[in-house]
Amino acid sequence: MLNINPKPKRPERKRKHHISCYLDDKEYMAYRDKRSKTYYNQSEYIRKCVLDKKITVIPGIRDLILDLKRIGNNLNQLTHKVNLGEVTVLGDDLREINDDLSIVWKGLLKVIGKVR
């Protein structure tokens, strides 16, 4: 039978080699503890370790990233509603977003000060 809708081919991966390994409890806890202090996923973290790249841990940065994502999401939702004509007055919403951004900005400056 002729396949009318063939499955599209996936683009070829840049990284072709998959690895896996087993760790004992102590090794796994050390790995998990170190990686949890970064914002890297497992693959990114392992690549950086393998390539001897410096892994900088910035205390508090994870919370700031989450806050920025939340604020960005709120801003996108407001922009979408404005574009649809559902919202015409944004005073209080924009003030709230501006206040949130000010808080995150101050936190970011504080974290940067600790790193220097």
Backbone bond lengths (Angstrom), bond angles and torsions (degrees), N, CA, C in turn:
res aa  C-N    CA-C-N  psi(-1)  N-CA   C-N-CA  omega(-1)  CA-C   N-CA-C  phi
1 M - - - 1.442 - - 1.524 109.44 -
2 L 1.292 117.96 139.34 1.458 124.39 -179.33 1.517 109.98 -80.78
3 N 1.314 116.53 128.88 1.464 121.54 178.96 1.527 108.20 -85.60
4 I 1.318 116.78 110.64 1.463 121.68 -176.63 1.522 111.15 -74.14
5 N 1.303 117.77 -39.00 1.464 122.33 -179.17 1.523 109.83 -113.08
6 P 1.328 117.64 80.59 1.472 118.35 -178.85 1.531 110.11 -65.99
7 K 1.311 114.22 147.95 1.457 120.57 178.59 1.531 108.40 -66.85
8 P 1.348 117.11 127.76 1.463 118.27 -179.21 1.524 110.82 -64.44
9 K 1.323 115.94 142.99 1.459 120.68 179.31 1.519 109.40 -74.67
10 R 1.319 114.38 140.58 1.462 119.72 175.17 1.523 108.51 -74.18
11 P 1.321 116.77 145.23 1.464 117.59 174.40 1.526 109.63 -64.90
12 E 1.293 116.34 149.46 1.462 119.82 -177.91 1.524 109.64 -66.99
13 R 1.323 115.25 136.09 1.462 120.92 -179.60 1.525 110.92 -69.43
14 K 1.326 114.75 145.14 1.461 120.69 173.96 1.534 108.98 -71.55
15 R 1.327 115.04 -39.91 1.461 121.13 179.68 1.523 107.79 -107.58
16 K 1.308 116.60 115.80 1.463 121.42 -171.98 1.520 114.29 -100.83
17 H 1.315 117.44 -13.37 1.458 120.12 -171.46 1.524 111.35 -103.25
18 H 1.319 115.47 119.76 1.462 122.06 178.36 1.527 108.44 -98.37
19 I 1.317 115.99 134.53 1.466 119.60 176.76 1.524 108.98 -126.07
20 S 1.298 115.35 157.67 1.457 120.92 171.74 1.518 107.06 -147.13
21 C 1.309 116.63 156.74 1.460 119.51 178.76 1.519 109.30 -150.55
22 Y 1.306 115.23 163.41 1.450 121.79 178.58 1.522 108.64 -108.64
23 L 1.323 115.62 138.54 1.454 122.13 178.30 1.522 108.70 -123.74
24 D 1.328 115.86 147.05 1.457 117.07 172.96 1.533 107.66 -79.43
25 D 1.307 117.10 177.21 1.465 120.71 -175.11 1.530 112.16 -59.62
26 K 1.315 116.47 -42.71 1.470 120.92 -178.82 1.528 110.74 -64.42
27 E 1.322 116.85 -45.80 1.465 121.06 179.00 1.529 111.30 -63.37
28 Y 1.326 115.75 -43.00 1.458 119.88 -178.61 1.526 111.11 -64.76
29 M 1.326 116.68 -41.95 1.464 119.98 178.95 1.530 110.74 -63.97
30 A 1.331 117.08 -39.49 1.462 120.51 177.92 1.525 110.81 -64.66
31 Y 1.342 115.82 -45.53 1.467 120.80 177.84 1.527 110.41 -59.66
32 R 1.332 116.25 -50.59 1.461 121.20 -177.08 1.527 111.32 -62.12
33 D 1.352 116.50 -39.89 1.459 120.76 179.87 1.529 110.96 -64.64
34 K 1.328 116.22 -46.73 1.469 120.00 -178.86 1.525 112.01 -66.20
35 R 1.329 116.53 -44.03 1.466 119.67 -178.43 1.520 111.79 -68.30
36 S 1.326 117.34 -33.43 1.471 120.23 -177.97 1.532 111.89 -66.41
37 K 1.320 116.72 -18.30 1.464 120.71 178.96 1.530 111.90 -82.92
38 T 1.314 116.41 -6.60 1.463 121.14 178.43 1.515 108.92 -110.08
39 Y 1.331 116.06 176.04 1.461 120.08 173.95 1.524 110.60 -105.90
40 Y 1.325 117.52 12.39 1.463 121.60 -178.95 1.521 111.16 -79.52
41 N 1.339 115.62 146.21 1.460 117.87 170.27 1.526 107.42 -79.01
42 Q 1.326 117.21 176.31 1.463 120.93 -174.42 1.522 111.98 -58.09
43 S 1.327 117.66 -46.76 1.465 120.80 -177.59 1.523 111.52 -63.03
44 E 1.332 116.70 -44.84 1.469 119.88 179.92 1.523 110.97 -62.43
45 Y 1.319 116.22 -42.89 1.458 120.54 -178.67 1.529 111.14 -62.77
46 I 1.316 116.31 -47.42 1.474 120.10 -179.08 1.524 110.39 -63.57
47 R 1.341 117.72 -42.65 1.473 120.12 178.45 1.519 111.07 -58.57
48 K 1.324 117.10 -44.13 1.461 120.23 -179.97 1.522 110.95 -64.07
49 C 1.326 117.02 -40.19 1.469 120.23 177.60 1.526 111.04 -63.91
50 V 1.319 116.84 -45.80 1.467 121.96 -177.48 1.531 110.86 -63.65
51 L 1.325 116.15 -38.54 1.462 120.38 -176.66 1.531 112.74 -88.83
52 D 1.330 116.74 11.18 1.463 122.53 179.71 1.521 112.96 53.75
53 K 1.320 116.13 35.65 1.458 119.57 176.93 1.520 108.22 -84.89
54 K 1.302 115.98 145.84 1.453 120.99 -179.24 1.534 109.19 -69.05
55 I 1.314 115.79 130.84 1.457 121.58 177.36 1.530 106.72 -107.84
56 T 1.312 115.68 109.64 1.455 121.21 -178.43 1.517 109.45 -94.45
57 V 1.306 115.63 123.82 1.460 121.13 177.96 1.521 107.58 -101.78
58 I 1.327 115.29 121.67 1.458 120.72 179.26 1.521 107.90 -112.45
59 P 1.327 117.05 107.89 1.460 119.78 -178.95 1.527 111.38 -58.57
60 G 1.315 116.65 132.13 1.455 121.25 176.71 1.513 115.41 90.02
61 I 1.330 118.26 -9.79 1.466 120.22 -175.55 1.528 111.42 -69.11
62 R 1.330 117.47 -32.94 1.470 119.99 -178.60 1.534 110.66 -61.04
63 D 1.328 116.98 -44.19 1.466 120.35 179.11 1.521 111.48 -64.06
64 L 1.332 116.28 -38.73 1.465 119.60 178.98 1.528 110.96 -66.14
65 I 1.314 117.11 -38.64 1.465 120.70 178.24 1.527 109.98 -63.22
66 L 1.328 116.84 -43.64 1.469 120.45 178.27 1.526 111.21 -62.65
67 D 1.342 116.69 -41.01 1.460 120.17 178.01 1.524 111.54 -62.96
68 L 1.340 116.04 -43.19 1.467 119.52 179.19 1.523 111.63 -63.94
69 K 1.325 117.14 -38.77 1.468 120.26 177.66 1.529 110.66 -64.03
70 R 1.332 116.88 -40.65 1.464 121.31 179.27 1.526 110.54 -64.21
71 I 1.332 116.06 -44.98 1.464 120.04 179.28 1.523 110.45 -64.21
72 G 1.323 116.87 -42.33 1.468 120.68 178.13 1.514 111.57 -61.45
73 N 1.328 116.79 -39.47 1.457 121.09 178.44 1.525 110.46 -63.96
74 N 1.335 116.61 -44.17 1.467 120.38 177.84 1.524 111.26 -61.23
75 L 1.313 116.11 -42.47 1.464 120.39 179.77 1.524 111.19 -65.09
76 N 1.327 117.19 -40.24 1.469 120.73 177.59 1.524 110.92 -63.49
77 Q 1.323 117.54 -41.09 1.465 120.62 179.10 1.520 111.09 -63.86
78 L 1.347 116.76 -42.50 1.463 119.96 177.73 1.524 111.58 -63.86
79 T 1.331 115.93 -43.85 1.466 120.57 179.41 1.519 110.72 -60.37
80 H 1.316 116.27 -42.42 1.467 121.04 179.02 1.530 110.48 -61.40
81 K 1.338 117.02 -44.88 1.465 120.79 -179.74 1.530 111.77 -65.75
82 V 1.336 116.06 -37.51 1.471 119.49 177.24 1.522 109.95 -64.56
83 N 1.327 116.57 -44.50 1.465 120.68 180.00 1.522 112.63 -63.74
84 L 1.329 117.30 -30.28 1.468 121.38 177.38 1.523 112.03 -82.13
85 G 1.335 116.35 -9.04 1.462 120.20 -178.73 1.510 113.16 81.99
86 E 1.318 117.66 10.39 1.461 121.25 -179.37 1.525 112.22 -77.56
87 V 1.324 116.82 -24.22 1.464 121.69 -178.54 1.519 107.87 -128.93
88 T 1.312 115.41 132.71 1.470 118.75 178.16 1.522 111.64 -118.76
89 V 1.329 118.64 -25.36 1.453 122.20 179.55 1.526 108.29 -114.46
90 L 1.322 115.67 124.19 1.467 120.21 -175.45 1.516 113.75 -117.70
91 G 1.307 118.75 8.03 1.458 121.68 -172.18 1.511 114.83 -45.75
92 D 1.327 118.06 -61.21 1.469 121.21 -175.76 1.523 111.65 -66.57
93 D 1.338 117.67 -40.00 1.461 120.79 -179.93 1.527 111.03 -63.82
94 L 1.313 116.82 -44.25 1.465 119.56 179.92 1.527 111.47 -67.82
95 R 1.329 117.05 -37.01 1.469 119.53 176.90 1.536 110.57 -63.00
96 E 1.330 115.93 -41.53 1.462 120.11 179.15 1.527 110.78 -63.68
97 I 1.328 117.28 -43.63 1.465 121.03 177.90 1.523 110.29 -63.90
98 N 1.330 117.04 -41.52 1.459 121.08 179.26 1.533 110.20 -63.32
99 D 1.348 117.51 -41.78 1.466 120.79 177.38 1.523 110.99 -62.91
100 D 1.343 116.21 -43.48 1.468 120.48 178.13 1.523 111.28 -61.58
101 L 1.323 116.04 -42.85 1.472 119.77 178.98 1.528 111.01 -64.51
102 S 1.319 117.64 -38.11 1.468 120.80 178.05 1.522 110.97 -62.10
103 I 1.335 116.22 -41.70 1.466 120.56 179.41 1.532 110.28 -64.22
104 V 1.335 116.64 -45.91 1.466 120.47 -179.67 1.526 110.18 -65.35
105 W 1.318 117.63 -40.27 1.470 121.70 179.33 1.524 110.47 -61.10
106 K 1.336 117.23 -44.41 1.467 120.34 178.13 1.532 110.58 -62.69
107 G 1.335 116.45 -40.43 1.464 120.28 177.14 1.513 111.85 -63.43
108 L 1.325 116.04 -39.60 1.463 120.47 178.95 1.523 110.83 -64.64
109 L 1.314 117.25 -44.15 1.471 120.46 177.65 1.521 111.21 -61.47
110 K 1.324 116.65 -37.18 1.466 121.12 178.21 1.525 110.75 -65.14
111 V 1.339 116.10 -44.59 1.473 120.75 179.74 1.524 110.19 -65.13
112 I 1.322 117.42 -43.00 1.464 120.89 179.30 1.510 110.54 -61.32
113 G 1.334 116.52 -38.11 1.465 120.90 178.28 1.513 111.69 -61.74
114 K 1.339 118.11 -34.46 1.468 121.55 179.23 1.522 111.80 -70.45
115 V 1.328 116.32 -30.93 1.461 120.58 -176.64 1.522 111.73 -76.69
116 R 1.296 117.44 -35.61 1.475 121.86 -176.99 1.470 113.21 -66.20
